[in-house]
Each structure stands twice: as structure tokens, then as C-alpha cells.
């Protein structure tokens, strides 16, 4: 006899060998023990979760001459015939290729003939959702009231395509995705039985890659063993066979994207391509890595949910502590979009390269709130680094020499120990502020300068200054907290009095002229270049 694939060789022969579906197995065994077996069953669930295997075991159990605790004995003549596929009592039909009315009418005609031996005639219809509307209608009456010796077992991966009239005539059982631990334990039993030496880490990765499917895991294991026949199956060899990427690569890629190092990110991708890794899987695995990063950042109690080694988990926690949630969510959003688009793309590498550049340059994502927040983060980090490089900036020391606004936190100086109480400004003082605004912008430091250049000034109720932004993130940023204090100090220094202001957000659908008074109307702003800015700060 030729070689038999592992998923066929280790197909469970009895209920007790079915893994990960205890809620279904217990119910079926109780029905058989109490002789309360139904006439129509519907098995639903994703691929490789045991639907067909359980259907065959159930067919053996209802025909077994000596059932043991609800399971088939496996030794009687009927059990052996069904296991060998020679029994006339079990008819397997693939609805994908036999989905017409005529095919179902043949079944209906055969139902009238009782089995020559055994107790029940069992029809297993796989991928039943592929039947045509006419075929479903032809099956309805027989499915509702079949002869006492007939049983129907329908299996499907897409239960939403089954007509409600069929659903209402069946006992429905939903097969769950099998956990990684359960799949790993089963794979260990298989390799032990086959006498193959495999690293635990390699088995764990195969179990994770199977995505809840026991059949897929056995097929992947079969593939890895064949490629490395006669050798110890290591983690690195499994990665090589499956075209997968090690977690360390994802860690480096995330660091490059977070620091906007586009050269490093593209170099990592180039290495992945040269190694012959499968790019669709590479994208999906990186989304999974980002998901783990998000969970670790969200809670300290996620070690059990994040399936990762201790060393990798340590690195993941370090990255989670340094990263902000908005950036991680943005990465997940963009890579999830890529995962959808890359499946049918002819140039997968180019799509990934565009995505990496897009992540390193948030300004390309116009209109996205999370990309704007990422731009704010980069600008603030850049400004913080520049402040350190300028040197000589210590507590109480001015950042810009001979500046009339010296001492204002907005221009780089620390707040004084006791803040001077200023008189309240009147509308004439606000006019002074408006007239001085273009010159004041020249003396601002980034990132405040770049934000305020796009802001507009208006006058609200009770003569209160309004600073209007077209970004809600900026409006919130300067409505409270340290940034608001910096701007308040800056404005007060210009006027010499306390000018109360409020930060406002201009909705995209709103017109500024219709909702606000434009205080800057008629004032010309000079174009500020980097050289002009440096000259002004000298």
C-alpha cells in the first residue's frame, strides 16, 4: 500500500479521539446511549475542525452491533465495512459537484429502499451550501419526514447560505476552531507515533499557523517532514518550508516604522524577499504581531492570550512600553487593508513597499485622524530632540537670546517660580495681539509654529479670543494641559496682559466666515523659511 497522508492516517476512528469538540461529542454519545438519535443533523464550522470525521463516526455508531459507551466498537463487521468505505449503508455525496435537482432526486428515490444489513442508511452531504435552490426544495420533504431507517448528516463551512427551511429541519451543531494547545498536543502524539524528532517550538509554530484547523496542521507537518526527511525538524527549518518570518524580523520592522526609518524598513523587506518568504503570509503574520503588541500594551494580564516564547514576550513588552496606542492602531488599520488587497495582487512587493513608505510618512494619509496624531507625535519628538541639541537650555534660562517673549514656555524657557499676575486684556489689547501675530509666529518654536500658522483668530462672547483649528486633535491639544499653558504664556507675553482664549474646532462642513469673526482679515503673512527662522533666533 502506498503512502497515506498524515491527516488521513490519523483520522479519529472513535468519538474519544476527536479533539476540541467536546460539546458536540458528549451530546452525540448521550443520544446514542439513550437511543434518541435524530434523523437530520447539520454540522457547521471552518475547514479541518472535524465535521466529516464526526459524521463518519456517527454513521458507524448508529450501525455498530456492539457500541461501547456511545462510540462504535470498531471490531464488528459493519464498523470495518464503513471504515474501509465499502458499506452500502453510508453514502457520501459532494454537493460541490452534485448540486443539481437530478442529483437530489436520485437520493430521494434511493431513500425508499431499506438497508440489506445494519440498522440505518446514512447520507453524508458535504459542502451542502453548494446545492442549488431547486435541489434544496427537492430535498425538503424527505429531510423533514424520512423513513425511520434513514439519517441525513449535512456539513457546511458557510451556514449562512443554507435556507431557513433546511435549518429548521435539522439539529445544528457548530464546530469550534481548535485551540493551539490542543493542536500541539495532537501533533506531538503523531510525531511520537511516527518516530520523528521535532523541536517543541517548531510544533508550536505549525499549530499556530494552522489557524484552528487540525487537518491543516497535519498537512503542514507532513510537508515539513517530507522536506527535512531523516533530520531533526527544527523551528528554523519549519520557517524555511512554510515561507514564514521569525518574530525578531517583525520586531525590527516595527522599530523602523515607528521611528520612520524608511531605509531600514525597505531593507528588511528586501531581505525577506531574497530569502523567498511568502509575502501574503508575511503581511498576515505582521498584523498578528501588531495585535500582540496592542494587547500587551492594553493590559499586563495578556501573557496567556499572546502566544509567544518568554524571550520574545520580553522584547514585545519593551516595545509596547515605548510605543503609543494610536500609532499601533494606525499600523494595524493600514496593514489590515494591505492584507485584503494583496491576495490577488500581481506585484505584492510593490504594494508592501508603498505601505511601508506610507507608514513612515503620515502626511500621505490625509483625512485620517490616527495619521494626524502620528504626525503630532513625530513633530513633538523631533522638537524635543532639537531642544536638547540647542544646548544651554536649563531651568529658568532663556532659549532665544534678546527675545521680547523671554520667559514664555512656548519659546523654550522654563516657567518662573512665581507667575506675575497680569491685568485682564480689553478688545484694544486683542487688536494689538492680532497686529503683532505675524511677527510673533516668527519667534515661535516648532511644533507650535507649524500649528499656529494654520490657525485663525476670532472674537467670541465676552470679548474672549478664539483660536480656530481645522483639526480636532489640535483643538483638543491647546484646550487644556501643558500645550495650552505654553500658548497662554506666549500670548500674555506679547500683549503684556492676561488674554483669555478658547480653542475651537471648525467642522469640515462649516464655513469660517459664517460662524466666526475673521480678525486676521487683511493681514499679510510673510513666508517663513528655515533660514529666516534661524536668523530670527540668532
N, C-alpha and C positions, 0 to 999 in steps of 0.2 A: 504494500500500500504506500502511496506517495505521501509527501509531507503534508500535514494538516496545520493550517494557521492556528495560532495560539487561541484566538477568540472562539474558534470552533472546537478546538480540542478541550478547552476548559469551560465550555458552556455548562451551566449548572444543571445537573440531572434531577435534583430534588429541590423542594422549597427551601430547605435549610441552607443550601449553597448559594441562594440568591442574596446579594449584598446590597444594603442600603435601602431596601423597600419593605421594612418590617411591618409597616401599617397595612400593606396590601397582603403580604404573605399570611399574617395572623388571621385576617378576615377570611381568606380563601380556605385555609386549613380548617377553620371553625365551621364553615359551610359544608365542607366535605364530611367532617366528623359527624355533624348533625343531620346530614342528608338534606340540606336546604340549598342545593346548588341552583343557581338561576339559569335561565335559558339564553340570555344575551348579555354579554359584557363588552364594555368599551374601555380599552387601555390607552391612556393619553400620556404623553411625555416626550422629552427631547430624545434624540438618537442615542442608542447604546445604553439605555438605562434599564433594559431587561424586559421590555414588553413582549417580544416574541418568545423569549426563553420562558417567561412565566406562563404564556399561553400554551406552550408545548407541555410544560409540567402539569398544568391544569387538565389538559386533554388526556395525559397519561393517568392522572389521579382519578378522573371520573370513570375511566375504563379499567383501572387496576383491579385485579382479582383479590389482592391481599394488601390494601392500603395500610400504611404504618403511620399512625398519628396524623392522618390527613394528607400524607405525602405518598407518592407511588413507591411501590416496593422495589421496582427496577429489576426484579427477577422473574416475574411471571411472563407468559407468552405475549400478552397484549403490550406490556411495558417494553419488551425487547423489540417488538414489531414497530411500535411508534418511534422508539429511539432510533431505529435503523431507517425510518422513513418508508417502511413497506406496508403500513397499515392502511386499509381501505376506510377505516373509521375516522381518520384525521385528514382533512383536505385543506391544504394551504393554498391560498389564492393571492396573487399580487395584483392589487387593484390599479396600480400604475399602468399595467399593460393589459388588464382585463377589466376595463371600466365602462363597457357599453351595456345597453339594455339586454342584448342577447346573452352576454356572459352571465348576468344575474338570473335570467330566465332559465338557463341551464341548471343553476343552483336550485332554483325553486322546483324544477321538475325532479331533480335527484332527491330532494328532501322527502318525497313520498315513499322512498324505499328504505326500509329499516335495515340496520346493520346485520350482517350474517353472523357475526360473533362480537362479543363485547357489549357494553351497555349503551354507549352513546356514539352518535356520529357528530363530530366536531368540525365546524368550518372556521378556519382562522383566515380572516381577510386583512392583509397588511396594507398600510397606507390607504385606508378606506376613504379618506377625504378626496381621493382622486376619482372616485366614481362620478359619473355624470348625473344630472338631475333626474333624468329618466330612469337610470339604474337604481338610484335611491328610492324612487317611487315604486319600482317593481319589487324592491326588497321589503317595503314597509309591512305589508300584511303578513308575510311569512315570518318576519322578525318579531312581530307582535304576538302571534299565536302559532309557533312552530309545533310539530309533533313532540311528544314527551321525550323521545329518544334523540332529539336534535339540539345542539348548542351552537350559538354563534359567538365568536370572540373577534371583535373588531379592534384593530390597532391603528393609531394615527399620531403623527407629530404635529398636526395642525388641527386641533379640535374645533377651532372657531369656524372651520369650513364645513363642519358636519351640520346638516339640517336639524332643527329643533325636534322635528317629528321622529328622527332616528334617536336623538339623545334621550328623549322621554321614554323610549322602549328598552333602554339598556341600563345596566348597573355600571356607573362610571368610576374608574379608578385612575387617579393621577400619580404617575411615577415621578419621583423627585430626582433632581440631579444628585449624583453620588458624591459624597464629601471626599476631599483629597486624602484624608487619613484612611478612609475605607478602601479607596482605590490602591493606596500604597500598600496596605496590608495584603490585599489580594495579589498584587504584583509580586510581593515577597514570597507568597506561597507558590506562585507559578515558577519563579526563578529557582527556588529551592527544589521544587519537583523536577525541574529540567536540569539541575546540577550546574547552573550558571552563576558565576560570581559577579555581583553588581554592587557598586557603591550605593549607600543609603541616599546620598544626596542626588544621585542620578535617578533613582526610583522616584524620589520626591518630585523631581522636576517633570518627569514623564506623567506622573499623576496630576500635577498642576496643569500641564499642557493639554491633557485630555478634556478639561473643562466639564467635568461631571459625567463623562461617558466612559463606562467600563470597557466597552468594545473598542473605543478609540485608544484607550490606554494600552490594551493588549496588542493592538495593531502597531502602535508606536514602539512598544517594547520589542515586538517581532522584528521591526525594521532595524532597530539599533543593534539587536543581537546578530542579525544577518550581516550587517556592515562590519562588525567587530568580532566575527566568529572566531572562537577559540581564545579570545582575550578577555581580560577583566573589563567590564563595562563601567567606565568612569564618567564622571559628570562632564568633563571636557569633551569626551567622545560623543556623548548624547547631544551636547550643544552643536557639535560639528555635523552630526547626522541630520538633526532637525532644523538646521539653519538658524539656530537661536543665538541670542547675545547674552553674555554674562551681566549680572547686576552691576558690577563695577563700571561697565561702559555706560549704563544709564545714569549712574551717579555722576560721572564726569560730564556727560551730556547736559544734565540738569544744571550743574555748576556753570558750564559755559553759557547756557541760555540765560540763566539768572543774572550773570554778570555782563550779559550782552556781548560776549566774546564770539563774534560770528565766525572768525577764522578757526578757532578751536572747535566749534560745533560742526563746521563743514569738514574739518579734518577727521573728526570722529566718524562722521557718516561715510567718508571716503574709505576709511579703514574697514568699516562694516561691509561695504560693497565689495572691496577687494577680497575679503575673507569668504565671500559667497553666501552671506546670510540672506534669508528670505525677508524682503523689505516689508511686506504686509504684516508678517508676524513681528518684525522689529517695532513697527508703529504700535501694534496692539499691546505688546509687552511693555512699551514705554508708558502707554496710558495706564496700564496696571501698576507700574512703578509710581507714577504720579498719584494714583489713587491711594496707594500705601502711604505715601508722603503726607497726603491730606489727612488720612485717618490718624497717623501718629501725631500730627500737629494738633488735631482736634481733641485728643484725649490720651492720657498716659496709660489707659487700660485696654489698649488695642493690640497688644502683642499676640493674643490668640487669633485675632481676626486677620492680622498681617502674616501671611505665610512666608517666613524668611528666616535664614540662619541667624545665629546670635551676632556674628561679626557684621553681617550686612545690616542687621537691625540697629546696631550701634552707629554705623555710618548714616543710616537713614534718620535717626534721631538728631544727629548733629546737623544735618542739612535742614531738618524741619525747624530746629531752633533758630536758624539764621534766615530762613525764608519767611515771606508773609503770605497769608492765605489767599489774598486777591490774585497774586501772581500765579500761584499753583492752580487756582481755579481757571485762570485765563489759559494756562498751558493745557489743562485738561480739555477745555472747550475747543481749542484750536486743533489739538491732536485727535480729538474725537471726530471732528469734521473731516480731518485727513483720513482717518480710518475708514470712514464711509466712502470717500471719493477714490481711495487708492485701489480698491478691489478690482476695478475694471479699467484702470489707467494703463496706457501703453508705456509711458515714461514715469515710472514710480519714483525713480531717484530725483528727477527734476521737481516733482510735487513735494517731496520731503525737503529738498533744498530751499524751495520757496517758503515753506512753512518755517524752517529754521531762521531764515532771514527775517521773516515776518515777526517771529517771536523776539528776535534781537533788536528789532526796530519797531517799537509800539506805535510810533507815529503813522505807520502804514495802516493801522487798524482804526480808521476814522469812524466815529459814531459809536464805538464800543466803550461802555463805561469802564470795564475792567482794564482795557488797554490804556485809558487815560490815567487811571490810578497807578498803573505800572510806570507810565511816563513821569508822573509826580514823584514816585519812589526813586527812579534813576536820577532825576534832577536834584532831589534833596541829597542823595548820597554823593553826587558829583559836587554839589555846593559844599557839603561837609568836608570832603577831601580837599577842595580848594582852600577852604578856610584854614586847614592845618598847614598847607603849603605856604600861605601868605606869611606866616611866621609873626612872632611878636604879639600875637593876639592872646592876651591873658585877661584874667578877671579885672574889669574896671579900665582896661586900656583901649584907646580908640583904634578902630580898624582903618579908617580913612583919614589921612592927615589933613588938617585945616578945613575940615568939613563943617558947615554950619549946623548939621544934624548930629554932631558927635554926641555919643551917649545913647543914641536910639538903638534899641535891639535890632531893628530892621536893617541897620547898616553894619552890623558885625560887632558891636560893643556890648559888654555885659550891663545888666540893669544896675543902677545905683542902689546903695543900701537903703536910702530913704528917697522915695519918689516925691518930686516937687509937686505941690497941689496947684494946678493952673486954673485961671478963670474960665468960665464957660464961654465958648465961642458964640458969636452972633452971625447973622447972614452975611454981613460985610466981611467977616473973617473967613467965611467959607468961600466968598468970591476971591479972596486973596489966595486961598489954597488952590482954587481952580486955575488962577492965572499962573501960579508957580508950579503947577503939576507937571508940565513937560520937562522943566529943569530938574524937578525932584526925581523924576524917573531915571535921569542920567546918573544920579548918585545912589540909586538902589543897587543892591547886590542880587544876583540870581540865587534861587529861582523866583524871588518875589518880583523882580523887574519884569521877567517874561510874562508873568501872570497879569501884572498891573497894566502892561501895555495894551492888553486886550480888554481890560475892564472899562466901564463907562460910569461917569459920575452923575448923580441926580440928587434932587432935594425932595425929602419926604415930609410927612406930617411933623409938626412942631419943629420945623427948620432943622431936621436931622439929615445929615449927609448920608446918601445911599451909594454904595459901590455895587454895581450890577455886573454879574458874570454870566456868560453863556454856558457855563459848566456847573452842574450841581455839586460836583466834587470840590471845586474851588470855592463856591459859595459856602459850603459847609466848613471848609478848611479855615476860612477867615471870619467865621461867625463866632468861634469860641476857641479857647486853648492858646497854646504858645504862639501860633502864627497870628492870631487875632491881636494878641498883646504886642507883638512886634510891629504890626501895621499901625496900631493905635499910637504907640510911642513915636513912630516915624511921622505920622500926621500932626501930632501935637508939637513936635519939634519944628515943623515947617511954619505953623501958624503962631506958635508961642502961647497958645491957649488949648484947652481941652475941647476937642471937636468930637462930639458923639456921632458914631456912624453905625450903619447896619449893612450887613452883606445880603444881597438879594440875587435870586436866580431868575434869569429870563428864559421862560419856556420857549422851545423851538417854534411853537405856533403863535407866540406873542410878538407884537410889533413894539419895538422900544419907544418910538416916538409917541405911540398911542397910550402907553402905560407909564412913561416916566418923563421928567423934565431933563432935557439934554444940556447939562451945564458946560460941557466941553465943545458945544457947537461954535464954530468959528475959530477955534484954537488950532494952530498948526503944530504938528509934532515933527521934530527932527528925526531922521532915520538914524538909529543908534547902531554903530558898528562896534565890533570887538576892540578895534584900535582906539576909537573915540572913548570907549568905556575905560580903557586902560589909562589914556591920557587924563581923563577926568579924575581918576582915582590917584594920580600921582601927586 
